[in-house]
């Protein structure tokens, strides 16, 4: 199945390169926009929480100075807030990195085309081919309709993700 799918995608990409590039770029841009929006929302949520923690810490400090809470309780709560802020800062750094990386995927179709050119006449699937072209494979549960049993397999390629070769009528 993997060999057949690789042969189909290689053939399609070679025969219809402009269409292939357009399909991959449209899909990549849509994915980047979706991922970017989620990353930005997560970033904003954590930033807002850090601001909230700053305010809580100020109130906590004032309550301790005014004798509304004892030193032991102040230490516990301030440690908890500081720990949460430290964890948030680490995650904010990760989100910034992920946002930066999401914008570097716009060369995906060209990278994949370059790899395809090296494999124009593939006849067997080797470990090297799998590692170079396939990111992961999802094998779904078999479905039975009457006497017919089918099983869907999704192949996610490096650089371009899941790609289904459009039906051609030639």
C-alpha positions in Angstrom: 0.0 0.0 0.0 2.8 2.4 0.9 4.7 1.7 -2.3 1.5 2.2 -4.4 0.7 5.5 -2.6 4.3 6.7 -3.0 4.3 5.9 -6.7 0.9 7.7 -7.1 2.1 10.9 -5.3 5.5 10.9 -7.2 3.7 10.4 -10.5 1.2 13.2 -9.8 3.8 15.6 -8.5 6.0 15.0 -11.6 3.1 15.2 -14.1 1.3 18.1 -12.5 3.9 20.0 -10.6 2.2 23.4 -10.6 -1.1 21.9 -9.4 0.8 19.9 -6.8 2.6 22.9 -5.5 -0.6 24.9 -5.3 -2.5 22.1 -3.4 0.4 21.7 -1.0 0.9 25.4 -0.4 -2.8 26.0 0.1 -3.0 23.2 2.6 0.2 24.3 4.3 -0.9 27.9 4.6 -4.3 26.8 6.0 -2.6 24.6 8.6 -0.1 27.3 9.5 -2.9 29.8 10.0 -4.9 27.4 12.2 -1.8 26.4 14.3 -0.7 30.0 14.5 -4.1 31.2 15.8 -4.2 28.5 18.4 -0.6 29.2 19.5 -1.4 33.0 19.7 -4.5 32.3 21.8 -2.5 30.0 24.2 0.2 32.7 24.4 -2.3 35.4 25.2 -4.0 33.2 27.8 -0.6 32.6 29.6 0.4 36.2 29.4 -2.9 37.3 30.9 -2.5 34.7 33.7 1.0 36.0 34.5 -0.4 39.5 34.8 -3.1 38.2 37.0 -0.5 36.4 39.2 1.4 39.6 39.5 -1.7 41.3 40.9 -2.4 38.4 43.2 1.1 38.5 44.5 0.8 42.3 45.2 -2.5 41.8 47.1 -0.9 38.9 49.0 2.0 41.0 50.0 -0.2 43.8 51.1 -2.4 41.4 53.1 0.8 40.0 54.8 2.1 43.5 55.6 -1.3 44.5 57.0 -1.5 41.3 59.1 -4.5 39.9 57.3 -2.6 36.7 56.6 0.3 35.2 58.5 3.9 34.7 57.2 3.5 30.9 56.8 0.4 31.3 54.6 2.1 34.1 52.7 5.1 31.9 52.0 3.0 29.0 50.8 0.9 31.1 48.4 3.8 33.2 47.1 5.8 30.0 46.4 2.8 28.6 44.6 2.3 31.8 42.5 6.0 32.1 41.7 6.1 28.4 40.6 3.1 28.9 38.3 4.7 32.0 36.8 8.0 30.1 36.2 6.1 27.3 34.5 4.2 29.8 32.4 7.4 31.6 31.4 8.9 28.3 30.2 5.7 27.5 28.2 5.6 31.1 26.8 9.2 30.5 25.5 8.1 27.2 23.9 5.1 28.9 22.3 7.3 31.7 20.9 9.6 29.1 19.3 6.6 27.1 17.9 5.2 30.4 16.4 8.5 31.1 14.8 8.7 27.5 13.4 5.2 27.6 12.0 6.3 30.3 9.6 9.2 28.3 8.2 7.0 25.6 6.7 6.2 27.6 3.6 9.0 25.8 1.7 7.3 22.4 2.2 6.2 21.7 -1.3 9.6 22.5 -2.8 11.4 20.4 -0.3 9.1 17.5 -1.0 9.5 17.9 -4.8 13.3 17.8 -4.3 13.0 14.5 -2.4 10.6 13.1 -5.1 13.1 13.8 -7.8 15.6 11.5 -6.1 13.0 8.7 -6.1 11.4 8.9 -9.5 11.4 5.1 -10.2 10.8 3.7 -6.7 10.3 -0.1 -6.9 10.4 -1.0 -3.2 9.9 0.6 0.2 13.1 0.5 2.3 13.7 1.8 5.8 15.6 4.7 4.2 12.6 5.6 2.0 10.2 5.4 4.9 12.3 7.6 7.1 12.9 10.1 4.4 9.3 10.5 3.1 6.9 9.2 5.7 6.2 11.2 8.9 3.7 8.7 10.3 0.9 6.3 9.2 -2.5 5.9 10.8 -4.2 2.6 10.3 -7.9 2.8 11.1 -10.1 0.0 12.4 -11.5 -2.3 9.7 -15.1 -1.6 8.7 -17.4 -4.2 7.3 -20.3 -3.5 5.0 -22.1 -6.7 4.2 -19.4 -9.2 3.0 -17.0 -6.4 2.1 -14.3 -5.4 4.6 -12.3 -2.2 4.1 -9.6 -0.6 6.1 -8.6 3.1 5.7 -4.9 4.0 5.9 -3.8 7.6 6.2 -0.2 8.4 5.2 1.4 11.6 6.5 4.4 12.7 4.5 7.4 14.7 5.8 7.1 18.3 4.8 3.6 18.2 3.4 1.5 16.1 5.9 -1.4 14.1 4.6 -1.9 14.3 0.8 -4.5 12.5 -1.2 -3.7 12.3 -4.9 -6.6 13.8 -6.8 -8.4 11.5 -9.3 -7.2 12.2 -12.8 -9.2 11.4 -15.9 -6.4 10.8 -18.4 
